[in-house]
Amino acid sequence: MLPKFLCIGAQKSGTTTLQLLLDAHPMVFLPKVKEVHYFSLHADAGPRWYANHYTAALPRQLCGDITPYYLFHPEAPGRIQALFPGIRLIVLLRDPVERALSQYFHSRRLGFESLALDQALAAENERLAAAEAVLKAPDGRHASHQEHSYLSRSRYEHQLARYELLFPAAQLLVLRSETFFSQPDAGWERLQQFLGLDPLPLPSAAIQANAGQGEASWVPQNVRRRLREELDPTYRVMAERYGFFWSET
């Protein structure tokens, strides 16, 4: 028993709520640990280690893995394609600026970030400079690539391009998080169709996207505008290629 679908990201875009919804469907089996990280942090462990997470699945169930780091990890697409060329991939994408700010405050809450917001953003490129070389190894890990990649993780066009080179469009379901959570019944129906699940009504699991403690609401508008300008290429590509629009706040 191995996964037939992956939710690959993005971090802080509602993947925890997606897990709750899918876990409520009787035809779906998800491991007890949300983020298995096989294709990112444990690629050296081998498929048997991965399969051990699914030993309790019933034969009729569709196994899945929800690990948001897969979207950003540069080696994950190739590793996934090598093992699962026909797998279905789900991507949730939140407003790039809001996602970046949410990740920063998430890292602060967990004790991974000691720098003030402006300092952390200024330090990002230097922190991530050697990351891709380190991550080429099957057991490679780079703390800043995971925890301090605020703007980089919001450059969706680069991350999606790596997957689109290896997987046909029919295997990728790319959703705008805000639409999914504002219209949950339609989003749930589309998700079930994509995975080939028997259609069931929306589970009673609470729809609460991007839950945090509201810290990002205190970020000044001039900072948000600056981040919006830095991420303008992402906004343009997402609008042109996917029809995703996010209004400036």
GIMONOR-V287465 format. One record per backbone hydrogen bond with DSSP energy under -1.0 kcal/mol. CO is the residue of the C=O (numbers start at 1). NH is the residue of the N-H. If there is no record, write none. Layout:
co: [CO | CO]
nh: [NH | NH]
This chain:
co: [4 | 5 | 6 | 7 | 8 | 9 | 10 | 14 | 15 | 16 | 17 | 18 | 19 | 22 | 25 | 27 | 29 | 37 | 37 | 42 | 46 | 47 | 48 | 50 | 51 | 54 | 58 | 62 | 63 | 63 | 65 | 67 | 69 | 75 | 76 | 77 | 78 | 79 | 80 | 84 | 88 | 89 | 90 | 91 | 93 | 95 | 96 | 97 | 98 | 99 | 100 | 101 | 102 | 103 | 104 | 105 | 106 | 107 | 107 | 108 | 116 | 117 | 118 | 119 | 123 | 124 | 128 | 130 | 131 | 134 | 137 | 142 | 143 | 144 | 149 | 152 | 154 | 155 | 156 | 157 | 158 | 159 | 160 | 161 | 163 | 163 | 168 | 169 | 171 | 173 | 175 | 176 | 177 | 178 | 179 | 183 | 184 | 185 | 186 | 187 | 188 | 189 | 190 | 191 | 192 | 206 | 214 | 215 | 216 | 220 | 221 | 222 | 223 | 224 | 225 | 226 | 227 | 229 | 231 | 232 | 233 | 234 | 235 | 236 | 237 | 238 | 238]
nh: [88 | 65 | 90 | 67 | 71 | 92 | 13 | 18 | 19 | 20 | 21 | 22 | 23 | 25 | 28 | 62 | 64 | 41 | 42 | 45 | 50 | 51 | 52 | 53 | 54 | 57 | 61 | 29 | 4 | 5 | 7 | 70 | 73 | 79 | 80 | 81 | 82 | 83 | 84 | 87 | 6 | 173 | 8 | 175 | 177 | 99 | 100 | 101 | 102 | 103 | 104 | 105 | 106 | 107 | 108 | 109 | 110 | 112 | 113 | 111 | 120 | 121 | 122 | 123 | 127 | 128 | 131 | 134 | 135 | 137 | 140 | 146 | 147 | 148 | 153 | 155 | 156 | 159 | 160 | 161 | 162 | 163 | 164 | 165 | 166 | 167 | 171 | 172 | 89 | 91 | 93 | 180 | 181 | 182 | 183 | 187 | 188 | 189 | 190 | 191 | 192 | 193 | 194 | 195 | 197 | 208 | 217 | 218 | 219 | 224 | 225 | 226 | 227 | 228 | 229 | 230 | 231 | 232 | 235 | 236 | 237 | 238 | 239 | 240 | 241 | 242 | 244]
